[in-house]
Every structure is written in C-alpha cells, then in structure tokens.
Amino acid sequence: MTKRFFLAVLMAGILSFGFGGAGSALAEMSPMTIKLAHVVNEKDGFHIAATRFKEIVEDRTGGKVSVELYPNAQLGDERTLLEGMQIGSVDMGIITNGPVANFVEEIAVFELPFLFASPEAAYSVLDGEIGKEILASLGRVQLKGLAFAERGFRNLTNNVRPVSTPKDMEGLKIRVMENPVYIDTFQALGANTVPMAWTEALTAMQQGTIDGQENPINVIHSFKLYEPQKHLSMTRHTYAPAIIVMSLNLWNGLPADVQGIVAAAAQEAAEYEREMNAKMSAEQTQDLRDNGMQIVENPDIPAFQAKVAPVYEKYGTKFGTYLQRIQEQLKK
C-alpha cells in the first residue's frame, strides 16, 4: 500500500508539474503575431479555414497569440510562400497540395487521378495514419505540416467546347499546376498542358493564351471563371487536399502548450472548411449555371479513367508503398 501511495503521489506531482509548466509557459510568454498567407480571395474556402484558425487560436491563447491574414497572394504565390516558410520570412500558409509536392514528392500520391471516389474516402486517409506520416515528412524541408484542409474535387473548364469524353480534350491548352502528376494526367487525356502559377493563369485566361484550367467548384465560383470560361465539365478527376503548414523554425520556437493549441486549431479549421465547402457546392454550381456556364454534369468517367492508366503505371511505385497502402485502406 505504501509503495502504491508513493507512486500515486509521485505521478500526481509529475502531472501537476507538467500542466503547471504548460500553463505558465502561455501565461508568461510575450504576445506574438502569426502571419498566415494564402493566394486566393476572401470568398474562398482557404480564407474560411484561415479565419476559423485565427478565431480558435486567439480565443484559446487569451489573445497572447494573434493571427494576421494575408489573402490574395499578398505575400507571393504558393511556391514563394513555401520557400519563405523554409527560411522564416513567412510564418504560415494554406497551400494547395500540388505545389507542396515540389518539396516533398510523396505528397503527390493523393493527386493521382480518380484515386478517391468520395470526400469521405479521402478524409479517412488524410486524417489517418498515412496522412499523419506524410505531414510529418514535411519536417525534412523545414516545414511543419499541421492538417489537411481541402481544395476539393477538381473539374475542367474551357472556353472552346463542351467536354464529355477524352476525345473532346484533344488539343485544348489547359493550365495545370506546376506538378508532374497533373502534367502527366492531362497529357494522357490529350490536352496540351501549360504549367503555371494560379496568379498567372487568371491573366492567361482573360487574354486567351490558354483555353482552360481545372479546379474545384469553389475556386471556379469565387474567381468568377464563368466570365472567361463558358464550359464546365464535372470530371471530378482529382481530389486535391490543401496543407495548413507553418515554418518549422517558428513551430520549434513555440511553447509546447501553444503548439498544442495551434495543432488542434489547424485540424478543427480544416474540418470546418470541408463542411462549408460541402454546403456551398450545390449553390455555387447553380450560380455558375445562372451566369451562363454550360455544364456537362455526367461526362464519360470510365473513358477518362482508362486514358489515365499510364499515369498509374508510371507512378505506381514512385511514392514508396503509399499508393498500395491507400488502395488497401480504401478496400476495407
């Protein structure tokens, strides 16, 4: 009994010290500001996630940590933001998955075409063991992966003709992200791929130097792409996550309790953004239609899947065992 009593007292003391230390770290720290940047506008899901993250962090730190938001590529395009986080000139960002793959290759496994049949299938992988492993791998390049928000299922727009089958894509100049999986996917589908940053793509569409692009409904809607683009095909060819990511140097300098608040806030903000995207999607699609966009609701998905088979042959083993593990999990 004496030994058990001693162990109980010792454990209570350890726990008391741990929680007291954590609490005092937040109480004693000087106020700080985190600058969180993204490249889209205030109507976009990224800004919804950023705003939710700001609210949670400021509330749970009692205002000791404030979050300043920089939308609309104020601090640069996505690659520039990531490079800034590596050297510490940018604190934090919400970044589309594609550009992150230029820094950590295996994260591009999520962007293989037609990998996920539904948002729920994607979430089960991203929020599970595989997703956590890949977020942790960002540490190799001085980034701290916090959570997977989403860009969502991507669809094709263009200003030339309706696209119902891969044959309809032949010869179209399509902007894709600067990501080899996207480039190879659209080349397999017969398009002429034009890799470029999103900020450049908007001008290129307006000037007619590209025929089309591919993005989720929320992006197509928030950037009013019904103005330069008249055709939308609901190809749902790729589910694109987005990463809530921070400079690893900044993360390492945060007290442990603040790290916990930041990590939890990122996950909650990501899940909130997903819920809002789902609620807004039908309304946004109807608004695109009301603004004159011609929408192909049911393109020939099996035909598209058949055409991208070479992409799986090329990348099947490129991402280590991740593709196999994802496919096995999705069968359960």
Phi, psi and omega in degrees: 000318181298320180294316179297319180297317180299315180295322179296316179296318180298314180296318178299321179294319180297313180297319180298317179296317182298309182291323178296318179297319181295314181299317183291331179298315177292317182296326185268347184288151175286148177304144180219161179236133174254126178264117183249121186242152169208173191255000184251180188269180188287350177271349187281157178301328178300320181288328174299314178295317181297318180294319178295319177300314179302313181300314184293312183296314182295323179292312187282343175261006180061029180085357178296326176247118175254153182237121176259133184258136180232085178279184171061033177057031180299329181255011177120171178286179189294320177297318179298320178297316180296316179296324177295321177295325180298321183262356176091008178274345173236135183281313195198155178204166167245116193234134175302143185304321186306306179298331180295331181295342175288347181254321178228103192301321188294342180292342178288350178301328182293343187260008174299138188295137176059029179289317182252133181273342183206162175300321182298322178296318179296315182298324182297329179275314184295322182271358182261200185300317182296314179299318180296322178298316184289323174300317181297329182294342178295340177300335179298335184242030174065032176237149177247107176282124185256318183193162175259108165277203179214148164268326173105185177288131186266143180229161187261134169237154173200171183242025183246307185199162173296146178241111178248334182225164177303328180301327180293344182271348186302125176086352179289136176273107187247124173290131173231162176294160180282073188212125186298328180295317179294318180300311181293324180298312184283334172292322177297330180276358175098002181277160168268110186277140177232093180289130177195160177293153183298322181299327178281329184296323180300314178294320181297323177293316181296325181274349180079016179280345168234155181272330186194186182203176178223132183195165175290164181304321184297326178285315179303321181285311187294333179262010177052048182290354173293345178283307178271350185232127185256347184238134177233129175243125183278067183286332182044045189286333181215138169267121183252114170288172170226151185250127167273113193225149184228155171301128180297325178297318178294315179303313183295337179272355180277143171301153184303320182290327177289322174304317180298318179296315181297315181296315180294320180296322179296314180296317180294321178294321178297314181293325178295317179297319178301315180299317181293321177300316180297319181292325187273342190301310182297318179296319180293320179298317179296323179294323176298316178297317180296335179267015170099002180286135175269120190248124171270104186287324187230073175293167184281082184300315178304324179293320177296317180299319180296322183290335182266007178306321179299333179294319177292325177295321182287320189255004185306322181247003185291334184256034181065227181261007186298316181299314179299316180296320178296313181298322178294318180296320183291341178280343186289000000 
